[in-house]
Amino acid sequence: MPKSQEEWDMINKTGGCIRKVPLNCTRGEGFTKLSQVKLPDLVDFQLFKNMSLEECKVECLKNCSCMAYANSDIRGAACLMWFGDLIDIREFDIVGYDQNLFLRLPASELDSFRSLSKKLVTITVASAISGLLIVGTALSIIWKRRMKSRDSFRSLSKKLVTITVASAISGLLIVGMALSIIWKRRMKSRGLPSGMDDIDLPLYDFATVAVATNHFSQTNKLGAGGFGSVYKGTLSTGQEVAVKRLSKNSGQGPDEFMNEVLLIARLQHRNLVGLVGCCVEGEERMLIYEYMPNKSLDYFIFDHDRSSSLAWKRRFDIVLGITRGLLYLHQDSKLQVVHRDLKTSNILLDADMNPKISDFGLARIFQGDGTEAETRRIVGTYGYMSPEYAFDGKFSVKSDVFSFGVLLLEIVSGKRNRGFQHPDHHHTLLGHAWMLWSEGRATELIDESVCASFVESQAERCIQVGLLCAQKFPKDRPMMSSVVFMLANEGASLPPPKEPGFFVERSSGSSDAYLVKEESNTKNVVTITLPKGR
């Protein structure tokens, strides 16, 4: 609108225009296209020669000072951005002159929001008028009857109150339904799946994520798995992130994607990975996490050279952090969550080596007092699945406890449960640990790289707790609250563990028999350890 309406009335427009609604750099700001215009004077501007128009838009939107952007000429070359007052913009009605300018506007001024607001106003007014017409008609009918029959005033008052309340409720219902329909259509037009419209989570467009990850370049790629690929990115704020991009052939699919978004957005704990935002655009599905510079736990403990950097105290602190994260999921959060895929590669490490439980694509929420659930679709990772889940599809918080027991023994020993080999027998790591504990030789399980730093009483306690968690039957396993107590209190007495699950010894002639049996009853979800941080 005119900066000075009085000057404009005198045909003096040198003062220019001011915005109807000031910019405040909030979510939802965008651009409107001004066609066939002379570009603003080149004052307080920047020229980017090798930037496309779409990249220009993304970069301008990321900078709160950027007021407008455009190609530098009508041929579509380069990118211009303006960072102050836009001086001397003029419209040209010239055939063949196609210079466009994209002007930054607040959300309330954009066409989509303006259209939505108009619809809401129209529906609200229409509903109110309908309600008044209903009330008016009813009053007219009652008044005429009263004139004829002279009904009591009290009876009339009751009828009036009843009709007025009913009309008001009807009007509110109509408005509510209309708002719901419009909101759902708006979410659909943005490509958002059902269930995401009420989540307080930043949504990034594809172009923004592409710029952040250097267009998903190989140099930014951190790793890959059954879900797709993970890329390192840097947002306009300077925050480093890890972008998990779901591939079209992903074994996880959109259900797991939505499951992870809905869960992590509602969970907050220092030992759970943080979700920065997500991208849902067309067929693209991406999760944007906080970046973990020290990669995942398996990157360290299963590597001969790197395992020495995890001294005993560090390992024990990591174990305690994982227990606190699991206790939060099982008991302390507003949702009771079973992770179902707890393993070393899903334990990420931040800059201070604090553990963060990640990958909630397979997690499930327990409703009410539910203690156990059942599924026909067995998903997870072999070596960490509890027997009741692998063979019968039954899972509960005790399934996570079993997985934690395996993980704990792997941290102590530096060996994988699956694929474990020993020259004297064909036990799994669980069976080997059970055998050593039964014979009073539990400390022989400890990783050689921490022999100089481990505390014997702590190490033995960890092994015993690991075996208690990995017992065959769920009823014998402790709850995570008990696990936290047993590990944090050296004076606490521990019960003797019973035989662990999957203790079956494999014959030397068929070392894979155990694995074949697993695979015939379960669906393995292959995960690939990331070679870099994420």
C-alpha positions as CSV (number, residue, x, y, z in Angstrom):
1,M,0.0,0.0,0.0
2,P,1.2,3.7,-0.5
3,K,3.7,4.9,2.1
4,S,1.9,8.3,1.9
5,Q,-1.6,8.2,0.6
6,E,-1.7,12.0,0.5
7,E,1.3,12.1,-1.8
8,W,-0.2,9.4,-4.1
9,D,-3.4,11.4,-4.3
10,M,-1.3,14.3,-5.6
11,I,0.2,11.9,-8.2
12,N,3.6,11.9,-6.3
13,K,4.6,8.3,-6.0
14,T,8.3,8.8,-5.3
15,G,7.8,7.7,-1.6
16,G,7.0,4.2,-2.8
17,C,5.0,1.5,-1.0
18,I,5.1,-0.2,2.4
19,R,3.9,-3.6,3.4
20,K,0.4,-4.1,4.6
21,V,1.6,-6.9,6.9
22,P,5.3,-6.7,8.2
23,L,7.6,-9.7,7.7
24,N,8.7,-11.4,10.9
25,C,10.6,-14.4,9.5
26,T,8.2,-17.0,10.8
27,R,7.2,-20.3,9.3
28,G,4.9,-20.1,6.3
29,E,6.4,-17.1,4.6
30,G,6.7,-17.5,0.8
31,F,6.8,-15.6,-2.5
32,T,4.3,-14.2,-4.9
33,K,5.2,-13.8,-8.6
34,L,5.1,-10.3,-10.2
35,S,5.1,-10.7,-14.0
36,Q,6.4,-8.3,-16.6
37,V,8.2,-6.0,-14.2
38,K,11.3,-3.9,-14.2
39,L,13.6,-5.3,-11.5
40,P,14.4,-3.1,-8.5
41,D,17.5,-0.9,-8.6
42,L,20.6,-2.8,-7.8
43,V,21.1,-1.5,-4.3
44,D,21.8,-3.9,-1.4
45,F,21.7,-6.9,-3.6
46,Q,23.7,-10.1,-4.4
47,L,24.4,-11.9,-7.7
48,F,24.8,-15.7,-7.8
49,K,26.0,-16.7,-11.3
50,N,25.7,-20.5,-11.0
51,M,22.4,-20.8,-9.1
52,S,19.1,-22.0,-10.6
53,L,15.8,-20.2,-9.9
54,E,14.7,-22.9,-7.5
55,E,17.9,-22.8,-5.6
56,C,17.6,-19.0,-5.5
57,K,14.2,-19.3,-3.9
58,V,15.5,-21.7,-1.2
59,E,18.5,-19.5,-0.3
60,C,16.3,-16.4,-0.2
61,L,13.8,-18.0,2.0
62,K,16.5,-19.1,4.4
63,N,17.7,-15.5,4.8
64,C,15.3,-13.4,6.8
65,S,16.8,-10.2,5.2
66,C,16.1,-11.4,1.7
67,M,13.1,-9.4,0.4
68,A,12.9,-10.7,-3.2
69,Y,14.7,-12.8,-5.8
70,A,14.7,-13.1,-9.6
71,N,16.7,-14.3,-12.6
72,S,19.2,-11.7,-13.6
73,D,17.6,-11.4,-17.1
74,I,14.6,-12.7,-19.1
75,R,16.8,-15.6,-20.5
76,G,16.7,-17.2,-17.0
77,A,20.3,-16.8,-16.2
78,A,21.9,-16.5,-12.7
79,C,20.2,-15.3,-9.6
80,L,19.6,-11.9,-8.0
81,M,18.6,-11.3,-4.4
82,W,17.6,-8.0,-2.7
83,F,18.1,-7.5,1.0
84,G,16.7,-4.0,1.7
85,D,14.0,-1.7,0.3
86,L,13.0,-2.5,-3.2
87,I,13.4,0.7,-5.2
88,D,11.7,1.5,-8.5
89,I,9.7,-1.5,-9.5
90,R,7.6,-0.9,-12.5
91,E,5.1,-3.0,-14.5
92,F,5.5,-3.2,-18.3
93,D,2.7,-4.2,-20.6
94,I,5.0,-5.2,-23.4
95,V,4.5,-8.3,-25.6
96,G,7.5,-10.6,-25.2
97,Y,8.8,-9.0,-22.0
98,D,8.8,-11.8,-19.5
99,Q,10.9,-10.6,-16.6
100,N,9.5,-11.9,-13.3
101,L,10.2,-10.8,-9.7
102,F,9.4,-13.0,-6.7
103,L,8.4,-10.9,-3.7
104,R,8.5,-12.2,-0.2
105,L,5.2,-12.2,1.7
106,P,4.1,-13.3,5.2
107,A,1.9,-16.4,5.4
108,S,-1.3,-14.3,5.8
109,E,-0.7,-12.6,2.5
110,L,-0.1,-15.6,0.4
111,D,-2.8,-16.8,-2.0
112,S,-3.2,-20.2,-0.4
113,F,-3.8,-18.6,3.1
114,R,-6.0,-15.9,1.6
115,S,-8.1,-18.4,-0.2
116,L,-8.4,-20.5,3.0
117,S,-9.4,-17.5,5.0
118,K,-12.1,-16.5,2.5
119,K,-13.5,-20.0,2.5
120,L,-13.6,-20.0,6.3
121,V,-15.4,-16.6,6.4
122,T,-17.9,-17.6,3.7
123,I,-18.7,-20.9,5.5
124,T,-18.9,-19.2,8.9
125,V,-21.3,-16.4,7.6
126,A,-23.4,-19.0,5.7
127,S,-23.7,-21.1,8.8
128,A,-24.6,-18.2,11.0
129,I,-27.3,-17.0,8.5
130,S,-28.6,-20.6,8.3
131,G,-28.9,-20.7,12.0
132,L,-30.7,-17.4,12.2
133,L,-33.1,-18.5,9.4
134,I,-33.9,-21.6,11.3
135,V,-34.5,-19.7,14.6
136,G,-36.5,-17.0,12.8
137,T,-38.7,-19.6,11.0
138,A,-39.3,-21.5,14.3
139,L,-40.2,-18.3,16.1
140,S,-42.6,-17.3,13.5
141,I,-44.4,-20.7,13.6
142,I,-44.6,-20.7,17.4
143,W,-45.8,-17.1,17.5
144,K,-48.6,-17.8,15.1
145,R,-49.7,-20.9,17.1
146,R,-49.6,-18.8,20.3
147,M,-51.8,-16.2,18.7
148,K,-54.3,-19.0,17.9
149,S,-54.2,-21.1,21.1
150,R,-52.8,-18.6,23.6
151,D,-50.3,-21.1,25.0
152,S,-48.7,-20.1,28.2
153,F,-45.7,-17.8,28.0
154,R,-43.6,-20.3,30.0
155,S,-44.2,-23.0,27.4
156,L,-43.2,-20.6,24.7
157,S,-40.0,-19.6,26.5
158,K,-38.9,-23.3,26.9
159,K,-39.5,-23.9,23.2
160,L,-37.5,-20.8,22.3
161,V,-34.6,-21.8,24.4
162,T,-34.6,-25.3,23.1
163,I,-34.7,-24.2,19.4
164,T,-32.1,-21.5,20.0
165,V,-29.6,-24.0,21.6
166,A,-30.3,-26.6,18.9
167,S,-29.7,-24.0,16.2
168,A,-26.5,-22.8,17.7
169,I,-25.2,-26.4,18.1
170,S,-26.1,-27.1,14.5
171,G,-24.3,-24.0,13.3
172,L,-21.2,-24.9,15.3
173,L,-21.2,-28.5,13.9
174,I,-21.5,-27.2,10.3
175,V,-18.6,-24.8,10.9
176,G,-16.5,-27.5,12.5
177,M,-17.1,-30.0,9.7
178,A,-16.3,-27.4,7.1
179,L,-13.1,-26.4,8.8
180,S,-12.1,-30.1,9.1
181,I,-12.7,-30.7,5.4
182,I,-10.8,-27.6,4.3
183,W,-7.9,-28.4,6.6
184,K,-7.6,-32.0,5.4
185,R,-7.7,-30.8,1.8
186,R,-5.0,-28.3,2.5
187,M,-2.8,-31.0,4.1
188,K,-3.4,-33.2,1.1
189,S,-2.5,-30.5,-1.3
190,R,0.8,-30.2,0.5
191,G,1.4,-33.9,0.2
192,L,1.0,-34.7,3.9
193,P,-0.2,-38.1,4.9
194,S,-3.1,-38.5,7.3
195,G,-2.0,-38.0,10.9
196,M,0.7,-35.4,10.4
197,D,-1.6,-32.4,10.4
198,D,-1.6,-32.2,14.2
199,I,2.2,-32.7,14.8
200,D,4.3,-29.8,15.9
201,L,7.2,-30.7,13.7
202,P,9.0,-28.5,11.1
203,L,8.3,-29.5,7.5
204,Y,11.1,-28.8,5.0
205,D,10.5,-28.7,1.2
206,F,12.6,-30.9,-1.1
207,A,14.6,-28.0,-2.5
208,T,15.7,-26.9,1.0
209,V,16.9,-30.5,1.9
210,A,18.6,-30.8,-1.5
211,V,20.6,-27.6,-0.9
212,A,21.4,-28.7,2.7
213,T,22.9,-32.1,1.5
214,N,24.7,-30.6,-1.6
215,H,22.0,-32.3,-3.7
216,F,22.5,-35.7,-2.1
217,S,26.0,-35.9,-3.3
218,Q,28.2,-39.0,-2.7
219,T,30.6,-36.9,-0.6
220,N,27.7,-36.1,1.8
221,K,26.5,-39.7,1.9
222,L,27.0,-41.3,5.3
223,G,25.7,-44.8,4.6
224,A,22.8,-46.9,3.4
225,G,20.4,-49.6,4.5
226,G,17.1,-51.3,3.8
227,F,15.3,-48.0,4.2
228,G,17.4,-46.1,1.7
229,S,20.4,-43.7,2.3
230,V,21.6,-41.3,4.9
231,Y,23.2,-38.0,4.1
232,K,24.9,-35.3,6.1
233,G,23.4,-31.9,5.7
234,T,23.7,-28.3,7.0
235,L,20.6,-26.2,7.4
236,S,20.6,-22.5,6.8
237,T,20.9,-21.9,10.6
238,G,24.2,-23.7,10.5
239,Q,22.9,-26.8,12.3
240,E,24.3,-30.1,11.1
241,V,21.8,-32.8,10.4
242,A,21.5,-36.4,9.2
243,V,18.9,-36.8,6.4
244,K,17.4,-40.3,6.1
245,R,15.9,-40.5,2.6
246,L,13.5,-43.3,2.1
247,S,14.1,-45.2,-1.2
248,K,11.2,-46.3,-3.4
249,N,12.3,-49.9,-3.0
250,S,12.6,-49.6,0.8
251,G,11.6,-52.6,2.9
252,Q,10.3,-50.3,5.5
253,G,7.9,-48.3,3.4
254,P,5.6,-45.3,4.2
255,D,4.0,-47.0,7.2
256,E,7.3,-47.3,9.1
257,F,8.1,-43.7,8.0
258,M,4.9,-42.4,9.5
259,N,5.3,-44.5,12.6
260,E,8.8,-43.0,13.2
261,V,7.6,-39.4,12.6
262,L,4.5,-39.8,14.9
263,L,6.6,-41.4,17.7
264,I,9.8,-39.4,17.8
265,A,7.8,-36.1,17.5
266,R,6.1,-37.0,20.8
267,L,9.1,-38.4,22.7
268,Q,11.8,-36.2,24.3
269,H,14.8,-37.7,26.2
270,R,18.5,-37.1,26.3
271,N,19.1,-40.7,25.3
272,L,16.8,-40.7,22.3
273,V,17.9,-39.3,19.0
274,G,16.2,-35.9,18.2
275,L,14.1,-35.4,15.2
276,V,14.7,-31.9,13.6
277,G,12.0,-32.2,11.0
278,C,10.8,-34.1,7.9
279,C,10.2,-33.7,4.2
280,V,7.0,-35.0,2.5
281,E,6.8,-33.9,-1.1
282,G,5.4,-36.0,-3.9
283,E,6.9,-39.4,-3.5
284,E,9.8,-38.1,-1.4
285,R,9.9,-39.1,2.3
286,M,12.8,-37.9,4.4
287,L,13.5,-37.8,8.1
288,I,15.9,-35.1,9.4
289,Y,17.7,-36.0,12.6
290,E,20.3,-34.2,14.8
291,Y,23.7,-35.2,13.5
292,M,25.7,-37.7,15.5
293,P,29.5,-37.0,14.8
294,N,30.7,-40.2,16.6
295,K,28.6,-42.5,14.4
296,S,27.0,-45.6,16.0
297,L,28.1,-48.0,18.7
298,D,28.9,-50.9,16.4
299,Y,31.4,-48.7,14.6
300,F,33.6,-48.9,17.7
301,I,33.0,-52.1,19.6
302,F,33.3,-54.6,16.7
303,D,36.4,-53.0,15.2
304,H,39.8,-54.2,16.6
305,D,41.5,-50.9,16.4
306,R,38.6,-48.5,17.3
307,S,37.4,-50.6,20.2
308,S,40.4,-49.6,22.3
309,S,39.1,-46.0,22.2
310,L,36.1,-47.2,24.3
311,A,37.7,-47.7,27.7
312,W,35.7,-49.5,30.4
313,K,34.3,-46.4,32.1
314,R,33.1,-45.1,28.7
315,R,31.4,-48.4,27.9
316,F,29.7,-48.5,31.3
317,D,28.4,-45.0,30.9
318,I,27.0,-45.9,27.5
319,V,25.3,-48.9,29.0
320,L,23.7,-46.7,31.7
321,G,22.5,-44.2,29.1
322,I,20.8,-46.9,27.1
323,T,19.0,-48.2,30.1
324,R,17.7,-44.7,30.9
325,G,16.5,-44.3,27.4
326,L,14.7,-47.7,27.5
327,L,13.2,-47.0,30.9
328,Y,11.8,-43.8,29.5
329,L,10.2,-45.6,26.5
330,H,8.7,-48.4,28.6
331,Q,7.6,-46.5,31.7
332,D,8.4,-42.8,32.1
333,S,7.0,-41.3,28.8
334,K,3.4,-40.5,28.2
335,L,3.4,-43.4,25.7
336,Q,4.4,-46.9,26.5
337,V,6.7,-47.8,23.6
338,V,8.3,-51.1,22.6
339,H,11.2,-50.4,20.2
340,R,11.4,-53.9,18.6
341,D,14.8,-53.3,16.9
342,L,17.3,-52.5,19.6
343,K,20.8,-53.2,18.5
344,T,24.3,-51.7,18.5
345,S,23.9,-50.0,15.1
346,N,20.8,-48.2,16.4
347,I,22.7,-46.7,19.3
348,L,24.1,-43.4,18.0
349,L,26.9,-41.5,19.8
350,D,26.9,-37.7,20.0
351,A,30.0,-35.4,20.3
352,D,30.4,-36.4,24.0
353,M,29.9,-40.1,23.3
354,N,26.4,-40.0,24.9
355,P,24.2,-42.8,23.6
356,K,21.0,-42.0,21.7
357,I,18.5,-44.8,20.8
358,S,17.4,-44.3,17.2
359,D,15.3,-45.9,14.4
360,F,11.7,-46.1,15.6
361,G,10.3,-47.4,12.3
362,L,9.3,-50.7,13.9
363,A,8.3,-49.4,17.3
364,R,4.8,-50.0,18.7
365,I,2.7,-48.2,21.3
366,F,1.0,-50.2,24.0
367,Q,-2.5,-48.9,24.9
368,G,-3.8,-48.8,28.5
369,D,-2.6,-51.7,30.6
370,G,-1.6,-53.9,27.6
371,T,1.4,-56.1,28.5
372,E,1.7,-58.2,25.3
373,A,0.8,-57.9,21.6
374,E,1.0,-60.3,18.7
375,T,1.8,-59.9,15.0
376,R,2.1,-62.1,12.0
377,R,4.7,-59.8,10.4
378,I,8.0,-60.5,12.2
379,V,10.4,-57.7,11.6
380,G,13.7,-56.9,13.3
381,T,17.3,-58.1,13.3
382,Y,18.5,-61.7,13.9
383,G,20.6,-62.1,17.0
384,Y,18.6,-59.5,18.9
385,M,15.1,-60.9,18.7
386,S,13.6,-62.6,21.7
387,P,12.4,-66.3,21.2
388,E,8.7,-65.5,21.7
389,Y,8.9,-62.8,19.1
390,A,11.0,-64.7,16.5
391,F,8.9,-67.8,16.6
392,D,5.4,-66.8,17.8
393,G,5.2,-63.1,16.9
394,K,4.5,-62.1,20.5
395,F,6.2,-59.0,21.8
396,S,6.2,-56.8,24.9
397,V,8.6,-54.6,26.9
398,K,10.3,-57.9,27.8
399,S,11.2,-58.3,24.2
400,D,13.2,-55.1,24.4
401,V,14.8,-56.3,27.6
402,F,16.0,-59.5,25.8
403,S,17.5,-57.3,23.1
404,F,19.2,-55.1,25.7
405,G,20.7,-58.2,27.3
406,V,22.3,-59.2,24.0
407,L,23.5,-55.7,23.4
408,L,25.0,-55.5,26.9
409,L,26.9,-58.7,26.4
410,E,28.2,-57.5,23.1
411,I,29.4,-54.2,24.7
412,V,31.3,-56.1,27.4
413,S,32.8,-58.7,25.0
414,G,33.3,-56.7,21.8
415,K,31.8,-59.7,19.9
416,R,28.6,-60.0,17.9
417,N,26.0,-62.5,19.1
418,R,25.1,-63.5,15.6
419,G,27.9,-65.2,13.8
420,F,29.9,-65.7,17.0
421,Q,32.5,-68.5,16.7
422,H,34.6,-70.3,19.2
423,P,37.2,-73.1,18.6
424,D,35.8,-75.3,21.4
425,H,32.1,-75.2,20.7
426,H,29.3,-73.9,18.5
427,H,27.4,-71.8,21.0
428,T,26.0,-68.3,20.3
429,L,27.6,-65.5,22.3
430,L,24.7,-65.9,24.8
431,G,25.5,-69.6,25.2
432,H,29.2,-68.8,25.6
433,A,28.6,-66.2,28.2
434,W,26.2,-68.6,30.1
435,M,28.8,-71.3,30.0
436,L,31.6,-69.1,31.4
437,W,29.3,-67.6,34.1
438,S,28.2,-71.1,35.2
439,E,31.8,-72.2,35.5
440,G,32.9,-69.1,37.5
441,R,35.0,-67.7,34.6
442,A,32.7,-64.8,33.6
443,T,35.6,-62.3,33.3
444,E,37.1,-64.3,30.4
445,L,34.2,-62.8,28.3
446,I,35.5,-59.3,28.7
447,D,37.0,-57.6,25.6
448,E,40.8,-57.7,25.6
449,S,40.9,-54.0,24.6
450,V,39.6,-53.0,28.1
451,C,41.5,-55.5,30.2
452,A,43.7,-52.7,31.6
453,S,40.8,-50.4,32.5
454,F,37.8,-52.6,33.5
455,V,36.5,-52.7,37.1
456,E,36.0,-56.4,37.8
457,S,33.0,-56.1,40.0
458,Q,31.2,-53.9,37.5
459,A,32.1,-56.2,34.6
460,E,30.8,-59.3,36.3
461,R,27.6,-57.4,37.3
462,C,27.1,-56.4,33.7
463,I,27.5,-60.0,32.5
464,Q,25.1,-61.3,35.1
465,V,22.5,-58.6,34.3
466,G,22.9,-59.3,30.6
467,L,22.2,-63.0,31.2
468,L,19.2,-62.1,33.4
469,C,17.8,-59.9,30.6
470,A,18.4,-62.6,27.9
471,Q,16.6,-65.5,29.8
472,K,14.5,-67.7,27.6
473,F,11.1,-66.9,29.1
474,P,9.7,-63.3,29.3
475,K,8.4,-63.9,32.9
476,D,11.9,-64.5,34.1
477,R,13.4,-61.3,32.7
478,P,13.5,-58.1,34.8
479,M,11.8,-54.9,34.0
480,M,14.0,-52.0,32.9
481,S,13.4,-50.2,36.2
482,S,15.1,-53.2,37.9
483,V,17.9,-53.3,35.3
484,V,18.7,-49.6,36.0
485,F,18.7,-50.3,39.8
486,M,20.9,-53.5,39.5
487,L,23.5,-51.7,37.3
488,A,23.7,-48.5,39.3
489,N,23.9,-50.1,42.8
490,E,26.8,-52.4,43.4
491,G,25.4,-53.4,46.7
492,A,22.2,-54.8,45.2
493,S,22.0,-58.6,45.3
494,L,21.4,-60.3,41.9
495,P,19.5,-63.5,41.4
496,P,21.2,-66.3,39.4
497,P,20.2,-66.2,35.7
498,K,18.5,-69.1,34.1
499,E,19.4,-70.5,30.7
500,P,19.3,-67.8,28.0
501,G,17.1,-67.9,24.9
502,F,18.6,-69.3,21.7
503,F,21.1,-71.4,23.7
504,V,20.7,-74.3,21.3
505,E,24.1,-75.6,20.3
506,R,24.7,-75.9,16.5
507,S,26.3,-79.0,15.2
508,S,29.8,-78.7,13.7
509,G,28.5,-80.3,10.5
510,S,25.8,-77.7,10.0
511,S,26.9,-74.4,11.6
512,D,24.1,-72.5,9.9
513,A,21.3,-74.8,11.0
514,Y,20.3,-72.3,13.8
515,L,20.2,-69.4,11.4
516,V,18.2,-71.3,8.8
517,K,15.6,-72.1,11.4
518,E,15.4,-68.5,12.3
519,E,15.0,-67.4,8.8
520,S,12.2,-69.9,8.1
521,N,10.1,-68.2,10.8
522,T,11.0,-64.6,10.6
523,K,11.5,-61.8,8.1
524,N,15.0,-60.4,8.4
525,V,15.4,-56.6,8.0
526,V,18.9,-56.1,6.8
527,T,20.7,-53.1,8.3
528,I,24.0,-51.8,7.2
529,T,26.4,-50.3,9.6
530,L,27.2,-46.7,8.6
531,P,30.8,-46.1,7.6
532,K,30.6,-42.4,8.7
533,G,28.9,-40.4,11.4
534,R,25.2,-39.8,11.2
